[in-house]
């Protein structure tokens, strides 16, 4: 700025200052107000901004109206350009044009969708999701936007899953599942992510939720079955496999997993067997439980577990296992049924013994009733039930059970011992009521069952004293001294029956000799012929006789070389073989065969004729001969002489019944398993003609016809 300009501006500035100083004075001098006219905008701006023309650019209203009318045209232009770029797959330019259009009008919802499609093609899923969410927020009722949003989430999650970013993929799939809970594919992808992250419990919970919602398929069941198998929950695994096979019977993975479980069950069974042999029953039970969970359709597993539980005294569970095993067996597993029935009886018996040891006698009776109902030929069941009845005071029922046990096995020591104790108690009861005759009978019965118990003889001797049977009382006292010379409480009885005699004198007396003879015979005879065979055994014998008769009848019809063999030859030959084998062994009854009164005439005759020395002798007066008016036919060359000597059918009935008794009655052949001798067998029931087989009647008529000839 020059000095001249300064001089030129200075007067004006001074004049303006003087004017400003004079205005207040002039204003106060004027009294009338002046009207204020609004200033024009240009003056206001000039007054504010001064001489600077930068801020004087003003928008013309006409120009504003012109711009507002061109926005839709521009938007339409951008839309056309963006759509053309989409068709030309120029994704970047389409995004640019749609962005310009949205900048002009942000409420154009479709433009967000178009821009999202361009972002999808560019694999910018985050930007696409933002545009779709913005569009869905403007129009929440449009399901197309929702489906597209879920689809983009699925694409993003799948890409993350393939990049092994399982945690982020899980979050994306969960968002998609929240948007569309009814879409099962999102849940399946969540399961895959959880499995990849090894979050098996969360995956199992998610699968269970899907199954409860009714959206389970065969693949879902198989996936859960694999998880259950991983967690060693074989029972639940088998249930899911069964459900999967019901939906798809030909599913290969289900069959493979099922075969794997069957193999695991077999291995567990082998481990359980090894542990059971080693005595580790509890560990064996765990192994067999695992086997049952892997394969619950095999009855052998339940049978094996029942035996283990019986050994562990878990009787209720053992009974359930045996019953379940019998229900599951097929027609080809008859052997398993028999074994299960046998084990069930043993379980009932062991349970009853357990109850007996704990004083629960009534429960023991109920259990043994179940066992006897299924098995009536087991002597031990009757003995145990008799013990329970004995403890309950039901002596009559106890006696009946002991008798039944002795009928099945007359030489059973336990049954005879119990019967002796029972008869002793019954004798005490009768003696208390002063029924000495009945008491003597009970003590005699006890002696027959246990002839080596000296107390029974002493009790009977006291009863005989009251009955004035002095000789019998002396014999009993002498027997007591023979069995136990130092038996206590003998002084009073000795002074009464043998006054002024010592024990040595009594043992040397004739009474002692007679008592010794009776005692030896009592011990030799034993209690085996006291009770007849039971009804069940008799029926078995009758059935065996009928089978033999039918067999012989068939042989006759076929014309075999043995046509001339009579009806009684077959059982007789079998009996001869048994006698020969029995002679090879030592028997307790061989020494008193001639002294017993229970042997029949036919049995003694059979013994005589079976001697080889007697067979070579000619028939004399001592041999059994036919009557004078009876002509016997010529004897065949190959038949033994005994078959022609004995002709009556009663002999056959008696011999066949004796052979059947020796072969079928349990324990009937002696305590060491020796066969019963013919002289010592119990007499069989009397044969009634009307109950004979019709074939037997036919042979009877033929035999009678031969005798008449």
NUVEX-656636 format. One line per 2 residues: number of its first residue (from 0); their letters; for each residue x negated, z negated, y of C-alpha. Coordinates in steps of 0.001 Angstrom, whole numbers, plus 524288, in hexadecimal, padded with zeros to 5 digits. Example, Ala and Ser with C-alpha at 12.3 -4.5 7.8 and 13.67 -1.06 7.14 Angstrom:
REM residues 2
0> as> 7CFF4,7E188,7EE6C; 7CA9A,7E41C,7FBDC
***
This chain:
REM residues 709
0> xx> 80000,80000,80000; 7FA79,8040F,80D82
2> xx> 7FA36,7FC5D,819E0; 803EE,80592,81FEC
4> xx> 80DE3,802DD,815C5; 80BC4,7F4B7,8179A
6> xx> 80E29,7F60D,82601; 81A1D,7FE22,823B1
8> xx> 82020,7F46A,81A0D; 81CCD,7E8A3,821F6
10> xx> 8269F,7EAAE,82D1D; 83179,7ED45,823EC
12> xx> 82E6D,7E127,81C62; 82DDC,7D93B,828B3
14> xx> 83A89,7DEB9,82D77; 840F2,7DB62,82086
16> xx> 83C3D,7CDAD,82115; 8419E,7CC1B,82EEA
18> xx> 84E66,7D1BB,82A54; 84F18,7C7FD,81F2C
20> xx> 84C1F,7BD09,82848; 85690,7C14C,831C6
22> xx> 86188,7C2E2,827AB; 86481,7B484,82597
24> xx> 86597,7B254,833F0; 86EA1,7BDF4,83581
26> xx> 876B6,7B9C1,829CB; 8792C,7ACB8,82F8F
28> xx> 87D01,7B313,83C49; 8879B,7BB7D,835C4
30> xx> 89432,7B464,83315; 89C8D,7BE6A,82BB0
32> xx> 8991C,7C12B,81CE9; 89644,7CEE4,8186F
34> xx> 89BB8,7D553,80C06; 891C4,7D6C9,800D9
36> xx> 891B5,7E423,7FACA; 88BF7,7E4E1,7ECF1
38> xx> 87F20,7EBAE,7ECA4; 87CEB,7F7B1,7E4F7
40> xx> 874FB,7F68B,7D876; 86A6E,7FF08,7DE2A
42> xx> 868A9,7F5F0,7E9AA; 8684B,7EA1D,7E0CC
44> xx> 85DEC,7F02C,7D849; 85650,7F480,7E455
46> xx> 85728,7E70A,7E9D3; 852B6,7E100,7DCF7
48> xx> 84844,7EA80,7D886; 843E5,7EF6F,7E5D8
50> xx> 83E13,7FCED,7E72E; 83A66,7FE53,7D86A
52> xx> 84209,809A2,7D269; 83EFC,805F9,7C45C
54> xx> 84AB7,7FD42,7C315; 8541D,8067E,7C9B3
56> xx> 856EC,80E7A,7BD58; 86551,80C1C,7BB1F
58> xx> 86DCB,810E9,7B010; 87864,819BA,7B45C
60> xx> 88613,81663,7AF36; 88894,82478,7AC86
62> xx> 87C2A,82536,7A4A0; 8801A,818FA,79CC4
64> xx> 88CD0,81F2B,7990B; 8858F,82B1B,794CD
66> xx> 87CA0,82334,78B8F; 887F7,81BCD,78553
68> xx> 88E63,8285C,781A3; 88245,82D9F,77ABD
70> xx> 87FDB,821DB,7712F; 88932,8265F,76652
72> xx> 88375,833BF,76730; 875D0,82E55,765B0
74> xx> 87A0E,825B1,75A49; 88056,83164,753DC
76> xx> 8741B,838FB,7561F; 86B88,82E59,7501A
78> xx> 874C3,82D4E,74495; 87418,83BB8,741CF
80> xx> 8656F,83BB9,742F4; 86417,82FBA,73A3A
82> xx> 86D54,83540,73010; 865EF,84207,7302D
84> xx> 85955,83A96,72DCA; 85FA1,833A3,72245
86> xx> 86329,8409A,71C61; 8556D,84566,71E9E
88> xx> 84FFE,8389A,718C9; 84910,835B8,7257D
90> xx> 84B5E,82732,72459; 842F6,822BE,72FB4
92> xx> 8499D,82BAB,739A8; 85711,827F2,7349D
94> xx> 853AB,819A7,736A1; 84F41,81D22,7448C
96> xx> 85B9D,82476,74835; 864A6,81A2D,74256
98> xx> 85D28,80FAF,7497C; 85F0B,81700,7567B
100> xx> 86D77,81853,753D4; 86EBC,809E4,750B7
102> xx> 8673D,806F8,75D34; 871AB,80E2D,764C0
104> xx> 87D03,807E6,75D45; 87983,7FC21,75486
106> xx> 88746,7FB38,74EF4; 8868C,807B2,7471C
108> xx> 8872F,801C8,73941; 8853F,80E5E,731BB
110> xx> 8786C,810DD,738A7; 87304,80433,732B1
112> xx> 876B7,80922,72543; 87053,8165C,727B3
114> xx> 86408,81005,72CA9; 8641A,806FB,720BF
116> xx> 8648D,812DC,717C6; 858C2,81863,71EC1
118> xx> 8519B,80B70,71D1A; 8551F,80B5C,70EA1
120> xx> 84EDA,818A6,70D09; 842F0,81369,7140E
122> xx> 842FB,80787,70A87; 84452,7FE7A,71612
124> xx> 84E42,7F5CA,70F42; 84D4C,7EAB1,718F6
126> xx> 85135,7F387,72473; 85BE7,7F99D,71C33
128> xx> 8613B,7EC29,718F2; 8615E,7E876,7275B
130> xx> 8692A,7F498,72AFB; 872BB,7F2A7,71FD1
132> xx> 874B6,7E468,72320; 87741,7E85E,73169
134> xx> 88141,7F257,72D06; 887B1,7E8A5,723A8
136> xx> 88870,7DE91,72E8D; 8901E,7E82E,73716
138> xx> 8993C,7EBCC,72BCC; 899B9,7E0CD,72182
140> xx> 8A532,7E6D3,71A54; 89E18,7F32F,7169E
142> xx> 899DF,7F1EE,70847; 89185,7FE18,7093D
144> xx> 8880D,7F725,7123A; 887CD,7EB70,708FB
146> xx> 88516,7F3B8,6FD00; 87A69,7FB14,70428
148> xx> 87448,7EE69,708A7; 87442,7E8FE,6FAC7
150> xx> 86E64,7F594,6F5B5; 86355,7F50F,6FF9B
152> xx> 860BB,7E6F6,6FBC9; 86020,7EB35,6ED99
154> xx> 85647,7F5DA,6F0FF; 84DF5,7EC89,6F8BD
156> xx> 84E37,7E24E,6EDF4; 84ACD,7EC4D,6E394
158> xx> 83F33,7F105,6EB75; 83A71,7E325,6ED27
160> xx> 83C52,7E099,6DE95; 83420,7EC7E,6DB19
162> xx> 829CB,7E7A8,6E482; 829E8,7DAAD,6DCC6
164> xx> 82EB4,7D324,6E88B; 838B5,7CC1C,6E028
166> xx> 83BC9,7C12A,6E99B; 83F69,7CA5F,6F4CC
168> xx> 846B0,7D31F,6EB63; 84E78,7C764,6E6A8
170> xx> 8524F,7C3FC,6F49C; 856D9,7D1E8,6F735
172> xx> 85EAA,7D2A0,6EA8B; 864F9,7C595,6ED82
174> xx> 86951,7CAEB,6FAC2; 86F31,7D6BA,6F421
176> xx> 875E1,7CE15,6EA12; 87BB2,7C5D9,6F4ED
178> xx> 88123,7D210,6FB77; 88716,7D709,6EEB9
180> xx> 88897,7CBEC,6E4DE; 8909F,7D48A,6DBE3
182> xx> 88547,7DDF0,6D9ED; 87E3A,7D994,6CD89
184> xx> 87265,7E250,6CFC8; 86D94,7D997,6DAC8
186> xx> 86E78,7CDB3,6D1C5; 866E5,7D4DE,6C743
188> xx> 85C07,7D7F9,6D0F1; 85BB5,7C9B4,6D4E8
190> xx> 85A22,7C609,6C68B; 84EC9,7CF81,6C55F
192> xx> 84820,7C994,6D13A; 84A03,7BBCF,6CC01
194> xx> 84458,7BFA9,6BEEA; 838B4,7C5ED,6C5C1
196> xx> 836CB,7B968,6CD7D; 837FD,7B181,6C098
198> xx> 8433B,7A9AF,6C60A; 84A2F,7A973,6B8E6
200> xx> 85356,79E30,6BBB5; 85866,7A4BE,6C814
202> xx> 85A01,7B16C,6C0A8; 8618E,7AA7E,6B5DE
204> xx> 86A7B,7A436,6BFE6; 86D02,7B163,6C649
206> xx> 8702B,7B7A2,6B921; 87959,7AC8E,6B5A3
208> xx> 88064,7AE7C,6C28E; 88208,7BCE2,6BFA0
210> xx> 8876D,7B9DE,6B212; 89132,7B027,6B78D
212> xx> 895D0,7BA55,6C13B; 898F2,7C366,6B5E1
214> xx> 88EE3,7CDCF,6B922; 8866C,7CC1A,6AD1D
216> xx> 881EE,7D787,6A4FE; 87A38,7D89F,69877
218> xx> 86D8A,7D985,6A02D; 870C2,7CD3C,6A7CA
220> xx> 87370,7C5C3,69B32; 866BF,7CA83,69559
222> xx> 85F2F,7C69C,6A18D; 864E3,7B8FD,6A114
224> xx> 8625B,7B859,6926C; 85407,7BB30,694F0
226> xx> 85380,7B073,69F12; 859F7,7A6F4,69590
228> xx> 85032,7AAD0,68B3C; 84542,7A854,6950A
230> xx> 84AC5,79AD2,697CA; 84C17,79889,688EA
232> xx> 85ACD,7978C,68985; 85D26,79F4A,67D40
234> xx> 86B68,79BD4,67BCE; 86EF7,7A12C,68936
236> xx> 8663E,7ACDA,686CC; 86D84,7B007,67A4D
238> xx> 87A94,7AEDC,6812F; 87676,7B88E,68BBD
240> xx> 87149,7C1ED,6818E; 87E15,7C156,67A67
242> xx> 88570,7C41D,6870B; 87C8C,7CFA9,689E9
244> xx> 87EB4,7D55A,67C59; 88D50,7D3D9,67DD9
246> xx> 88C90,7DC12,68A36; 882E3,7E5C9,68493
248> xx> 88111,7E4F8,675BE; 8765E,7EF46,675DE
250> xx> 86DFB,7E919,68066; 85FEE,7EA91,67BE4
252> xx> 85A43,7DF73,683E9; 864A9,7D617,67EFB
254> xx> 86195,7D975,670E6; 85320,7D7DF,6734A
256> xx> 854C1,7CA94,6797E; 85DF3,7C66D,66E92
258> xx> 853E9,7CA13,6644A; 849CE,7C26B,66BDD
260> xx> 85285,7B66C,66B62; 85496,7B81B,65CB7
262> xx> 845DA,7B86B,65ABB; 84468,7AC42,66309
264> xx> 84EB5,7A57A,65AB9; 8477C,7A8C1,64E1E
266> xx> 83ACE,7A397,653A6; 84178,7970C,657EB
268> xx> 84714,79570,64A35; 83994,796B5,6443B
270> xx> 83426,78CB7,64DB7; 83F57,78371,64AAD
272> xx> 83D05,784D1,63C09; 82E9E,781CB,63DAC
274> xx> 83153,775E4,64611; 83BB3,770F6,63CA8
276> xx> 8322C,771AF,63147; 8284D,76A21,63964
278> xx> 83274,75F94,63BFA; 833FD,76297,64A71
280> xx> 842B9,76333,649CA; 84579,76190,6584B
282> xx> 83C9C,76CCF,65C16; 8424B,774F3,65128
284> xx> 84FD6,7724D,6568D; 84BA5,7775F,663E6
286> xx> 8465C,783CF,65DC9; 8529E,7866C,655F4
288> xx> 85AD5,7840C,6621C; 852E4,78E8B,668E8
290> xx> 8552A,7979B,65D5E; 863D4,79565,65DF7
292> xx> 86403,79816,66C85; 85CF5,7A4F9,66A57
294> xx> 8658A,7A913,65EF5; 871F6,7A0F7,65DCD
296> xx> 87808,7A9F1,65388; 86F0A,7A686,64823
298> xx> 8751B,79C0E,63F3D; 867D2,798C2,63949
300> xx> 86391,792C9,64628; 86F4A,789AC,64689
302> xx> 86D29,7860F,63850; 85EF3,7829A,63AEA
304> xx> 8626E,77ACE,64707; 86CC4,77374,63F5A
306> xx> 862AF,76F20,63560; 859A1,76A77,64030
308> xx> 8647E,762F1,646C9; 8682D,75CBE,639E1
310> xx> 85A31,75803,6387E; 85AD2,7529E,64645
312> xx> 867D3,74BDC,64309; 86F20,7540A,64D11
314> xx> 87A48,7556D,64391; 88509,75A1F,64CB8
316> xx> 87CEA,7656B,651C2; 8782A,76871,6440A
318> xx> 88626,769A3,63F19; 88958,772CB,64A65
320> xx> 87DA7,77B5B,64733; 8811A,77C54,638C9
322> xx> 88F43,77F94,63BAF; 88B14,789D4,64596
324> xx> 88195,78FAC,63BC8; 88C57,790C6,63189
326> xx> 8954E,7973E,63B6E; 88B0C,7A14D,63F40
328> xx> 886B2,7A596,631B3; 88A68,7B2E4,62C7A
330> xx> 88EF0,7B6CF,61EF4; 88111,7B9AF,61A92
332> xx> 87C24,7ABF2,61D9F; 88288,7A417,612D4
334> xx> 875FB,79CBF,61010; 87578,797F2,61E13
336> xx> 8838B,79348,61D04; 8804D,78B30,61109
338> xx> 8745E,78564,61784; 87C13,78213,623BD
340> xx> 886BA,77B9B,61BAF; 87C8F,773BB,6146A
342> xx> 875F3,76F7F,620F5; 8831B,76C05,626C8
344> xx> 885E2,76306,61B4B; 87881,75CD6,61CC5
346> xx> 87B12,75AEC,62B37; 887E5,75417,6287A
348> xx> 88110,74B9E,61E73; 875A8,74847,62772
350> xx> 87F0A,74552,63275; 8869F,73C52,62974
352> xx> 87A0F,7356C,62570; 876A5,733DA,633CC
354> xx> 883FB,72DE0,63658; 88251,72517,62A7C
356> xx> 87547,71FFE,62F6B; 87B94,71CA8,63C75
358> xx> 88774,7161E,63687; 89132,72109,6395E
360> xx> 89691,7217A,62B8F; 8A3CA,7274F,62F04
362> xx> 89D6B,732CF,635F4; 894BC,734A2,62A26
364> xx> 8A0AD,73595,6216F; 8A6AF,74000,62A37
366> xx> 89A43,7481A,62A16; 898DD,7471F,61B6D
368> xx> 8A712,74B1F,619DD; 8A3CF,757DB,620D3
370> xx> 89817,759FB,61817; 89F74,7570C,60B78
372> xx> 8AA82,75FFF,60F83; 8A100,76B73,60F2A
374> xx> 89869,766F1,603E1; 89E92,75F2E,5F8D0
376> xx> 89373,75FCC,5EEFC; 88924,75860,5F6AB
378> xx> 88749,74AB3,5F162; 87FBD,745D1,5FD2F
380> xx> 88B70,747B0,60616; 893FB,73F3C,5FD6D
382> xx> 8896F,734DF,5FC84; 887CD,73434,60B3A
384> xx> 8965E,733A4,60D9F; 89763,728FE,6037A
386> xx> 88D0D,72145,60ADC; 894FB,7228D,6175E
388> xx> 8A14A,71E14,61074; 899B1,712CE,60A92
390> xx> 8954D,70E4B,617FC; 8A32C,70FA1,61D1E
392> xx> 8A844,70726,61206; 8B019,7121B,60B8E
394> xx> 8AAE5,70F39,5FE0E; 8B51C,71763,5F70E
396> xx> 8B152,7239D,5FEAC; 8A2F6,7208D,5FCB4
398> xx> 8A51B,71F4A,5EE14; 8AC37,72C56,5EDAF
400> xx> 8A0FD,73328,5F4B9; 896C1,72D09,5EBE6
402> xx> 89E6D,73143,5DFFB; 89F3D,73F1F,5E518
404> xx> 89093,73F40,5E76C; 88E35,73A38,5D9A4
406> xx> 8975E,74482,5D436; 88ED2,74EDB,5DA94
408> xx> 88222,7484B,5D676; 883B5,73D3A,5CC8B
410> xx> 87523,73A0A,5CC56; 87379,7389A,5DAED
412> xx> 86C61,72BCC,5DD1B; 87146,729E4,5EAF0
414> xx> 87F79,72BB0,5E733; 87E30,72285,5DB89
416> xx> 87755,71853,5E3C1; 881F9,718E8,5EE28
418> xx> 88C9D,71840,5E3FB; 88641,70C28,5DE45
420> xx> 885CC,7057A,5EB8F; 893EA,7093F,5EE1B
422> xx> 8988A,70416,5E106; 89108,6F78C,5E379
424> xx> 89810,6F5A8,5F05F; 8A528,6F88F,5EA27
426> xx> 8A1FA,6EEA7,5DFA0; 89EE3,6E46A,5E9EC
428> xx> 8ABE6,6E719,5F083; 8B34F,6E583,5E3CE
430> xx> 8AB73,6D973,5E04A; 8AED2,6D384,5ED6C
432> xx> 8BD33,6D55B,5EA4F; 8BABF,6CF88,5DCB8
434> xx> 8BD8A,6DC62,5D5E9; 8B28F,6DA82,5CC39
436> xx> 8B6EB,6E4DA,5C298; 8B6FF,6EF62,5CD13
438> xx> 8AA42,6EA32,5D290; 8A40D,6EB46,5C511
440> xx> 8A864,6F967,5C43B; 8A23B,6FC74,5D15A
442> xx> 89579,6F5E7,5CD84; 89580,6FD56,5C0B3
444> xx> 8976D,709EE,5C84A; 88BF4,70651,5D101
446> xx> 883AB,703DB,5C4E5; 88716,7112F,5BF50
448> xx> 88234,717A3,5CBB7; 87636,70F08,5CD9A
450> xx> 872E2,70894,5C09A; 865C7,70375,5C580
452> xx> 86B48,6FAAC,5D03B; 86AED,6EC97,5CB29
454> xx> 8742E,6E73B,5D593; 87F8E,6EF06,5CFF9
456> xx> 87DE6,6E882,5C2B2; 87D39,6DB30,5C90A
458> xx> 889D6,6DD6B,5D09E; 890B1,6E22E,5C45E
460> xx> 88BB6,6D682,5BCD2; 8920E,6CD59,5C6B4
462> xx> 89EE6,6D4B2,5C5A4; 89E4A,6D41C,5B6DD
464> xx> 89C45,6C58A,5B7AF; 8A92E,6C445,5BEBF
466> xx> 8AF65,6CD3C,5B4A3; 8AA15,6C4B1,5A971
468> xx> 8A1E1,6CFFD,5A44E; 895F6,6C803,5A0C7
470> xx> 88F59,6D230,59853; 8907A,6DCA1,5A2B0
472> xx> 88B5C,6D33D,5ACF8; 87FAD,6CFD9,5A453
474> xx> 87CC2,6DE28,5A231; 87CF2,6E07A,5B0DC
476> xx> 873F8,6D4ED,5B38A; 86AA6,6D987,5A904
478> xx> 86ACC,6E71E,5AF15; 8674D,6E13C,5BC4B
480> xx> 85BC6,6DA47,5B618; 8578F,6E6C6,5AF5E
482> xx> 857A8,6EE1A,5BC35; 8518F,6E33B,5C451
484> xx> 84D65,6D6A2,5BDA8; 84AAD,6D065,5CADB
486> xx> 857C4,6D3D2,5D0E5; 85BE5,6C8C9,5DA30
488> xx> 8688D,6C10B,5D9A2; 868CB,6C0FE,5CAD7
490> xx> 86787,6B27A,5C888; 8760B,6AF09,5C95D
492> xx> 87A32,6BA3C,5C09F; 86F52,6B752,5B6D6
494> xx> 8734E,6A922,5B5E8; 8815A,6AD03,5B35E
496> xx> 87F85,6B822,5A9B1; 87264,6B4AE,5A3B5
498> xx> 87129,6A5EE,5A48E; 863CE,6A044,5A1B5
500> xx> 85DC3,6ADC0,59FFB; 852B3,6B3BE,5A798
502> xx> 85167,6C1B6,5ABBA; 847F1,6C48B,5A086
504> xx> 8516D,6BF02,596AC; 85C83,6C719,59C00
506> xx> 85467,6D37C,59B82; 85108,6D0CC,58D40
508> xx> 85F01,6CE3B,5892E; 8683D,6D7AA,5824A
510> xx> 87078,6D871,58E90; 864D5,6DDFB,595BF
512> xx> 86295,6E7EA,58AE0; 870B6,6EC45,58BAB
514> xx> 86FEC,6ECCA,59A81; 86371,6F4B3,5998B
516> xx> 86A0C,6FE76,59081; 875BA,6FFE1,59992
518> xx> 86CF1,70145,5A569; 864D1,70BEC,59EFF
520> xx> 870EE,7138C,59B46; 87682,711D0,5A8E5
522> xx> 86A1A,716E3,5AF2A; 868DD,72231,5A5A0
524> xx> 876E1,726A5,5A6EE; 876E0,7260A,5B59C
526> xx> 88270,7289E,5BE68; 8835A,73744,5BC8C
528> xx> 88F64,7374C,5B3CB; 89791,72DDD,5BBCB
530> xx> 89E58,7379D,5C49A; 8A412,744D6,5C0D1
532> xx> 8A117,75118,5C81D; 8A843,753AB,5D4C6
534> xx> 8B38D,75D0C,5D618; 8AB34,766F5,5DD3B
536> xx> 8A127,7670B,5D252; 8ABE7,76888,5C835
538> xx> 8B11D,7745A,5CF53; 8A395,77A3F,5CFA9
540> xx> 8A264,7784B,5C10F; 8AF7C,77E9D,5BE97
542> xx> 8AB88,78A24,5C6EE; 89ED6,78B91,5BF4A
544> xx> 8A64C,78B7A,5B266; 8AF77,795F6,5B751
546> xx> 8A3FC,79E74,5BB65; 89DC9,79D1B,5ADEC
548> xx> 8AA8A,7A0C2,5A744; 8AC5A,7ACC4,5AFB8
550> xx> 89E64,7B0FC,5AD07; 8A03C,7AFC0,59E53
552> xx> 8ACFE,7B71C,59F08; 8A65C,7C252,5A62B
554> xx> 89B97,7C2AC,59BEE; 8A5AC,7C3D4,5912E
556> xx> 8ACA2,7CF1B,597ED; 89FE8,7D67E,599F7
558> xx> 89CAD,7D543,58B7C; 88F8A,7CE9F,58CB1
560> xx> 887C2,7CB55,58056; 88B94,7BD29,58239
562> xx> 899DA,7BF69,57F2D; 89A2A,7B551,57472
564> xx> 89529,7AA90,57D40; 89FE8,7A07F,57EB4
566> xx> 8A49B,79AE1,58B63; 89C55,78ECF,58B2B
568> xx> 88F5A,79533,587D4; 88AFD,798C7,5959E
570> xx> 88BB7,78B32,59B7B; 88668,7859F,58ED2
572> xx> 87A53,78E2D,58F7E; 87848,78A52,59D9A
574> xx> 87972,77C21,599B4; 86F81,77DD7,58ECA
576> xx> 865CE,783A6,59879; 867D5,77832,5A19E
578> xx> 865DF,76EA0,59673; 85931,77556,592B0
580> xx> 85419,774D2,5A091; 85868,766CA,5A1D1
582> xx> 850B3,762E6,595CE; 8444E,76743,59C65
584> xx> 8462A,75C79,5A680; 846EF,74DD2,5A50C
586> xx> 85460,7483D,5A78B; 858B8,73A57,5A9F6
588> xx> 863CF,73C3C,5A056; 85C62,7417D,5946D
590> xx> 859EE,73411,58E83; 86805,72FC1,58DF9
592> xx> 86EDE,73C46,58A01; 87346,736AD,57CF6
594> xx> 87794,72998,582A6; 880BE,72E2C,58D3F
596> xx> 88F28,72F74,58A9D; 891A4,739FC,594B1
598> xx> 88C05,7454E,58CBB; 895D6,74E09,58608
600> xx> 895EB,75299,577E8; 89378,76084,57BDD
602> xx> 887B8,75CE6,58412; 88171,75533,578FC
604> xx> 8845D,7603D,56FA0; 87E47,769D8,5791E
606> xx> 8720D,7617A,579BB; 870FC,76105,56B12
608> xx> 8730C,76F8E,56954; 86981,772F5,57417
610> xx> 85E81,76C96,56C2C; 85696,7777E,565B6
612> xx> 8546B,76F3C,55969; 862EC,76D69,5578C
614> xx> 865B5,77BCE,559C0; 85DA1,77FCF,54DF1
616> xx> 8650C,776A6,544F8; 87100,77B86,53DC1
618> xx> 87E06,775E3,54165; 88060,769A9,53954
620> xx> 88A33,75EB1,53933; 884B8,75895,54579
622> xx> 88710,764FF,54D42; 893D1,76802,55405
624> xx> 89C06,77063,54AE1; 8A8A6,777C4,54C91
626> xx> 8B4FB,77367,545A9; 8B77F,777D9,537B9
628> xx> 8C2CE,78088,53B4C; 8BB40,7875B,545ED
630> xx> 8B29D,79300,542AA; 8A7C6,795A8,54C51
632> xx> 8A341,7A3A1,54EBE; 895BC,7A828,54B53
634> xx> 88B5F,7A362,554BA; 884BA,7ADCB,55D07
636> xx> 87621,7AF20,55B6E; 87232,7ADE4,569AB
638> xx> 87AFF,7A27C,56D7C; 876C6,7945A,56C65
640> xx> 87D98,78C3F,561ED; 88353,782E8,56C03
642> xx> 88C59,78D3C,5718E; 89343,78EF7,564A8
644> xx> 8940D,78090,56141; 89B80,77C4A,56D7C
646> xx> 8A850,78371,56EA2; 8B262,77BD0,576D3
648> xx> 8B3F5,77FC7,584F7; 8B33D,771BF,58986
650> xx> 8A4F6,771D4,5861F; 8A2DE,77D8B,58EF7
652> xx> 8AA2E,7774B,59A11; 8A244,76AEE,598DC
654> xx> 89551,7720E,5978A; 897E1,77B90,5A2AA
656> xx> 89C1D,77086,5AB76; 89011,768A8,5A821
658> xx> 88734,7743F,5AAE5; 88DE6,776A3,5B7DE
660> xx> 88CAD,7684D,5BB52; 87E32,76874,5B8A2
662> xx> 87C49,774C0,5C0AC; 8851D,77211,5CC74
664> xx> 886A2,76385,5CEB6; 87C6D,75F20,5D8B3
666> xx> 873F6,75451,5D36E; 87A9F,75442,5C648
668> xx> 86E60,756FC,5BE8A; 86691,74AC4,5C17C
670> xx> 85F2E,744BC,5CCA1; 8532C,74D56,5CA5A
672> xx> 85AF2,75A09,5C9C5; 85B2B,75A21,5BABA
674> xx> 86658,760E0,5B3C0; 8707F,75840,5ADA7
676> xx> 86FEC,75726,59EE4; 87BE7,75B32,59704
678> xx> 87D3B,74D98,59151; 87DAE,74727,59EA6
680> xx> 88700,74FEE,5A612; 893E1,74AB9,5AAC0
682> xx> 89FC1,74ECA,5A2CD; 8A6D1,75A04,5A940
684> xx> 8B521,75A59,5ACAE; 8BEB8,75D28,5A1E7
686> xx> 8C1F5,76B86,5A119; 8D057,76E9F,5A2DD
688> xx> 8D4BD,77AC5,59B70; 8DD90,77FD8,5A623
690> xx> 8D24F,78063,5AFC0; 8C9CD,788CA,5A6F4
692> xx> 8C626,79678,5AA78; 8CE77,7A103,5A3B6
694> xx> 8C221,7A6C1,59DD3; 8BF2A,7999B,597BC
696> xx> 8CCB4,79953,591B2; 8CA25,7A6A5,58BF1
698> xx> 8BD86,7A20F,585A8; 8C47C,7960E,5807E
700> xx> 8CE43,79E97,57979; 8C350,7A6EE,573B4
702> xx> 8BC1E,79ADA,56EF6; 8C867,7959E,5689F
704> xx> 8CA90,7A2AF,561FA; 8BCCB,7A284,55C73
706> xx> 8BEC3,794DD,5570E; 8CB3B,7990C,5504C
708> x> 8C3D4,7A434,54A02
***
